Amino acid sequence: MIALIQRVDEARVYIDENLRDGIGKGLLVFLGIASGDEFRDADYLLEKITNLRIFEDEQGKMNRSVADISGELLVVSQFTLLADCRKGRRPSFGRAEQPERAKKLYEYFLENAKRSLRRVGSGEFQAMMKIHLVNDGPVTISINSRDKTGENS
């Protein structure tokens, strides 16, 4: 499971020009679910994301987490994070989990995030979405749940 995390002052997700959800200061998380990912991958990423110290403290150092600042989370499913661009010019998405199983893992991640933070918004699984954001920094970080065990895909 891969999370691309952006520190934001605000972020909104639109579907068919209609506002689906939005957040203020916090993290925009693009979540890609790989074939073979399990609930423990979601648990690992959520723990990392909510406790990652990437917000500035009073001295201007990245020393506070989204939980520390009572920040918000906007989670958007993004299977394209699993793109394999090594051959040819068209990305292959064979490493992405099948939609039915990926949706279960995405929903599991969201449910647990809502237990951890005061505000969690989301996109819609498999929908075409437009994301509007004000990046803070910019700070963009990628975390792969498989990195913890060295089983990079």
C-alpha positions in Angstrom: 0.0 0.0 0.0 1.4 3.4 -1.0 0.4 6.7 0.5 1.4 10.0 -1.2 1.0 12.6 1.5 0.8 16.4 1.0 0.7 18.9 3.8 -2.0 21.3 2.9 -3.6 24.5 4.2 -6.8 23.3 2.5 -7.9 20.6 0.0 -11.2 19.8 -1.7 -12.4 16.9 -3.9 -15.0 17.4 -6.6 -17.0 14.8 -8.6 -18.8 16.1 -11.7 -18.1 19.7 -10.6 -19.9 19.0 -7.3 -18.0 19.4 -4.0 -17.7 15.9 -2.5 -15.6 16.8 0.6 -12.9 19.1 1.9 -10.6 19.9 4.7 -8.7 22.8 6.2 -5.1 22.5 7.6 -3.9 18.9 7.5 -2.9 16.2 5.1 -4.2 15.2 1.7 -3.5 11.5 1.3 -3.6 9.7 -2.0 -3.9 6.0 -1.2 -2.8 3.3 -3.7 -3.6 -0.3 -2.8 -1.4 -3.0 -4.3 -2.2 -6.6 -5.0 -1.7 -8.6 -1.9 -2.1 -5.7 0.5 -3.8 -6.6 3.8 -5.4 -4.8 6.7 -2.1 -4.6 8.5 -0.7 -2.5 5.6 -3.5 0.0 6.2 -2.9 0.0 10.0 0.8 0.6 9.4 0.2 3.5 7.0 -2.4 5.1 9.2 -0.2 5.0 12.2 2.7 6.5 10.2 0.6 9.2 8.7 -1.1 10.3 11.8 2.1 10.5 13.8 4.5 11.7 11.1 6.1 14.9 12.4 5.9 17.2 9.4 4.2 20.3 10.8 6.2 23.1 12.3 6.5 23.8 16.0 7.0 27.2 17.5 10.7 27.2 16.5 9.8 26.5 12.8 11.1 22.8 13.0 9.1 19.9 11.6 8.2 18.5 15.0 4.5 18.1 15.1 2.1 15.5 13.7 -1.4 16.1 12.1 -2.8 14.7 15.4 -0.7 17.1 17.4 -2.1 20.1 15.6 -5.7 18.7 15.5 -5.4 18.7 11.8 -7.6 17.1 9.2 -7.2 14.3 6.7 -8.6 14.0 3.2 -8.1 10.5 1.7 -8.4 9.9 -2.0 -8.1 6.5 -3.6 -5.4 6.6 -6.3 -4.6 3.3 -8.0 -2.3 5.1 -10.4 0.3 5.2 -7.6 1.0 1.6 -8.5 1.9 2.4 -12.1 4.7 0.5 -13.6 6.4 2.7 -16.3 9.5 0.6 -16.9 8.4 -0.7 -20.3 7.0 1.3 -23.2 5.1 4.6 -22.9 1.8 3.4 -21.4 1.8 2.7 -17.7 0.8 -0.8 -16.6 -1.4 -1.1 -13.5 -1.0 -4.8 -13.0 0.4 -4.2 -9.5 -2.9 -2.6 -8.3 -5.3 -4.7 -6.2 -8.6 -5.8 -7.8 -11.3 -3.1 -7.3 -13.6 -5.1 -5.0 -10.8 -5.9 -2.5 -9.2 -2.5 -2.9 -12.4 -0.8 -1.9 -12.7 -2.9 1.3 -9.1 -1.9 2.3 -9.8 1.8 1.4 -13.0 1.8 3.5 -11.1 0.1 6.3 -8.4 2.8 6.2 -11.1 5.5 6.3 -13.0 4.0 9.2 -9.9 3.7 11.3 -8.7 7.2 10.4 -12.1 8.6 11.6 -11.4 7.0 15.0 -7.9 8.6 15.2 -8.5 12.2 14.0 -11.2 14.8 14.6 -12.0 15.3 10.9 -11.5 12.9 8.0 -12.9 13.5 4.5 -12.7 11.3 1.4 -13.1 11.0 -2.3 -15.2 8.4 -3.9 -13.7 5.0 -4.8 -13.3 4.6 -8.6 -14.8 8.0 -9.4 -13.2 10.6 -11.7 -12.3 13.4 -9.3 -10.8 16.8 -9.4 -8.6 17.8 -6.5 -8.1 21.4 -5.5 -5.4 22.1 -2.9 -3.2 24.7 -1.3 0.0 22.9 -0.6 1.8 24.0 2.5 5.6 24.1 2.0 5.3 22.3 -0.3 5.8 19.1 1.7 5.1 15.9 -0.2 6.1 12.5 1.2 5.6 9.0 -0.1 5.3 6.0 2.3 5.1 2.4 1.1 3.8 -0.2 3.7 6.1 -2.8 2.2 9.2 -0.7 3.0 8.9 -1.8 6.6 9.8 -5.4 5.7 11.9 -4.8 2.7 9.4 -6.4 0.3 9.3 -3.5 -2.2 7.3 -4.3 -5.3 
